Amino acid sequence: MASKKTIEIVKSTAPILEQHGEAITKVFYQFLFTNHPELKNVFNMTHQQKGTQQKVLANAIFQYAVHIDKLEMMKSAVQSIAQKHTSLAIPKEAYPIVGKYLLIAIKEVLGTAATSEIIDAWKEAYNDLSAIFIQREENIYTEREQYIGGYRRL
């Protein structure tokens, strides 16, 4: 769970993310695909070209900033994203990579407004969120192992 200070800082960035979120996610995907082209196979590149993936990610980050102090509000979004991730077999090892380039993109887009305090808070918040996704996804994989051909194993 993020510290009280981190929660306050992340919440305070919500208006900035609402305004600059798509710019951040566009830069994020550019950095991600340049440095890890092997990850392109888990993304819908048509959605990338149309900009819909960038909008979806920007909105998810914004919603996280708004609801970081009441994550139960994001339960259905977490479930939906976790289901998508498991359907694509996204490995948990991808989370640190995503976090790295997300923070770099925030710095790139916001410049000096992205103080070390803000970046540190988002790093902590991202690590907490990725732990939530990793746990939920592991649970989904475990639940799926209990079924064969659509039927629950006895």
Backbone torsions as a table, in degrees:
resi	resn	phi	psi	omega
1	MET	NA	133.0	-179.0
2	ALA	-63.9	149.0	178.3
3	SER	-68.0	161.3	179.5
4	LYS	-59.0	-41.4	179.9
5	LYS	-63.4	-43.8	178.4
6	THR	-60.9	-44.9	179.0
7	ILE	-58.2	-45.5	179.8
8	GLU	-62.4	-43.8	-179.0
9	ILE	-65.5	-47.3	-178.5
10	VAL	-62.3	-44.2	177.9
11	LYS	-60.5	-37.6	-178.8
12	SER	-67.9	-18.8	179.7
13	THR	-88.2	-5.9	-177.3
14	ALA	-54.3	-46.7	179.1
15	PRO	-62.4	-34.4	177.9
16	ILE	-66.7	-42.0	179.5
17	LEU	-67.9	-35.3	177.6
18	GLU	-62.7	-38.8	-178.4
19	GLN	-79.7	-41.2	-172.1
20	HIS	-112.8	7.0	-174.5
21	GLY	-57.2	-45.3	-178.8
22	GLU	-67.5	-36.9	176.8
23	ALA	-62.9	-41.5	178.7
24	ILE	-62.7	-46.1	-176.9
25	THR	-70.9	-31.3	175.0
26	LYS	-62.8	-46.4	178.5
27	VAL	-65.3	-40.7	178.3
28	PHE	-55.0	-51.9	-178.1
29	TYR	-64.9	-35.4	176.8
30	GLN	-60.7	-49.6	178.9
31	PHE	-63.3	-44.3	-177.5
32	LEU	-60.4	-50.3	-175.9
33	PHE	-73.3	-27.8	175.7
34	THR	-68.4	-42.0	-175.5
35	ASN	-90.8	-20.1	179.7
36	HIS	-140.0	67.4	-178.6
37	PRO	-60.7	-21.4	178.4
38	GLU	-64.7	-18.3	179.6
39	LEU	-81.5	-10.0	178.5
40	LYS	-59.2	-29.5	-176.7
41	ASN	-70.6	-10.5	178.0
42	VAL	-103.6	3.4	178.2
43	PHE	-117.0	147.1	175.5
44	ASN	-79.9	106.7	-174.6
45	MET	-70.5	-22.3	173.1
46	THR	-66.7	-42.1	176.4
47	HIS	-64.7	-33.4	176.1
48	GLN	-63.4	-48.0	-177.9
49	GLN	-64.8	-36.9	179.4
50	LYS	-77.8	-16.4	-179.4
51	GLY	86.5	3.5	-178.7
52	THR	-69.7	-37.0	179.0
53	GLN	-64.0	-39.6	179.1
54	GLN	-63.1	-41.3	179.2
55	LYS	-65.4	-42.8	-179.5
56	VAL	-62.9	-46.5	179.4
57	LEU	-65.2	-42.8	179.0
58	ALA	-59.1	-42.8	179.3
59	ASN	-66.7	-39.5	179.4
60	ALA	-63.3	-41.7	178.8
61	ILE	-65.7	-43.8	177.5
62	PHE	-59.6	-46.8	-179.8
63	GLN	-62.1	-38.0	176.8
64	TYR	-62.7	-43.1	178.8
65	ALA	-61.6	-41.4	-179.5
66	VAL	-67.5	-40.1	-171.2
67	HIS	-107.7	15.3	-176.8
68	ILE	-58.1	-27.5	-179.7
69	ASP	-90.1	-4.0	176.9
70	LYS	-145.2	69.4	-174.5
71	LEU	-62.6	-18.9	177.1
72	GLU	-60.2	-23.4	177.4
73	MET	-68.1	-18.6	-177.1
74	MET	-104.5	8.8	-174.5
75	LYS	-56.1	-46.0	-178.2
76	SER	-69.9	-34.8	177.5
77	ALA	-66.7	-42.5	177.8
78	VAL	-61.0	-44.2	-179.9
79	GLN	-62.0	-44.9	-179.4
80	SER	-63.0	-45.9	179.9
81	ILE	-66.8	-41.2	179.1
82	ALA	-63.2	-39.2	177.0
83	GLN	-62.9	-42.7	179.0
84	LYS	-63.3	-46.2	-179.7
85	HIS	-59.8	-43.0	-178.7
86	THR	-71.3	-31.2	178.0
87	SER	-66.9	-25.1	178.3
88	LEU	-99.1	0.7	-178.3
89	ALA	55.0	45.2	176.4
90	ILE	-66.2	122.3	-179.0
91	PRO	-77.0	149.6	179.4
92	LYS	-62.3	-21.4	178.6
93	GLU	-68.2	-13.8	178.6
94	ALA	-76.3	-24.3	-176.3
95	TYR	-60.3	-46.2	177.4
96	PRO	-63.1	-34.0	178.6
97	ILE	-64.9	-48.1	179.0
98	VAL	-60.3	-45.7	179.9
99	GLY	-58.8	-43.6	179.7
100	LYS	-58.0	-50.1	-175.7
101	TYR	-77.1	-24.2	173.9
102	LEU	-66.5	-45.2	178.5
103	LEU	-65.2	-39.5	177.0
104	ILE	-62.4	-41.2	179.9
105	ALA	-66.0	-39.3	177.4
106	ILE	-60.4	-46.7	178.3
107	LYS	-61.1	-44.4	-177.4
108	GLU	-61.4	-46.7	-175.4
109	VAL	-76.6	-42.4	-174.9
110	LEU	-88.6	-13.9	178.0
111	GLY	58.9	-133.1	-176.0
112	THR	-68.0	-16.7	176.6
113	ALA	-68.4	-21.7	177.2
114	ALA	-86.4	77.8	-178.7
115	THR	-66.2	163.8	178.3
116	SER	-62.1	-31.7	177.6
117	GLU	-64.6	-42.3	178.5
118	ILE	-67.4	-45.3	180.0
119	ILE	-62.9	-43.5	178.2
120	ASP	-62.0	-40.7	179.5
121	ALA	-65.0	-43.6	179.3
122	TRP	-68.1	-32.5	176.4
123	LYS	-63.1	-46.9	178.2
124	GLU	-62.7	-44.8	-178.6
125	ALA	-64.2	-43.1	179.2
126	TYR	-62.9	-43.8	179.0
127	ASN	-60.6	-39.2	176.8
128	ASP	-64.7	-45.4	-179.6
129	LEU	-65.3	-41.9	179.5
130	SER	-63.8	-35.4	176.6
131	ALA	-63.3	-37.8	177.4
132	ILE	-63.3	-46.6	179.9
133	PHE	-65.0	-44.4	-179.2
134	ILE	-59.6	-44.4	179.7
135	GLN	-64.3	-45.5	-179.5
136	ARG	-63.3	-42.0	-180.0
137	GLU	-65.8	-39.3	175.8
138	GLU	-61.8	-38.4	177.6
139	ASN	-64.8	-40.6	178.4
140	ILE	-62.9	-44.8	178.3
141	TYR	-60.1	-42.1	179.2
142	THR	-63.5	-43.8	178.7
143	GLU	-61.3	-41.1	-179.2
144	ARG	-66.6	-31.0	179.6
145	GLU	-66.4	-18.4	-179.1
146	GLN	-82.5	-1.2	-177.1
147	TYR	-119.8	145.0	173.5
148	ILE	-130.6	123.5	177.1
149	GLY	57.0	32.0	179.1
150	GLY	87.7	-4.1	-179.2
151	TYR	-112.3	141.6	-179.8
152	ARG	-71.5	132.4	175.3
153	ARG	-66.7	146.9	177.3
154	LEU	-98.6	NA	NA
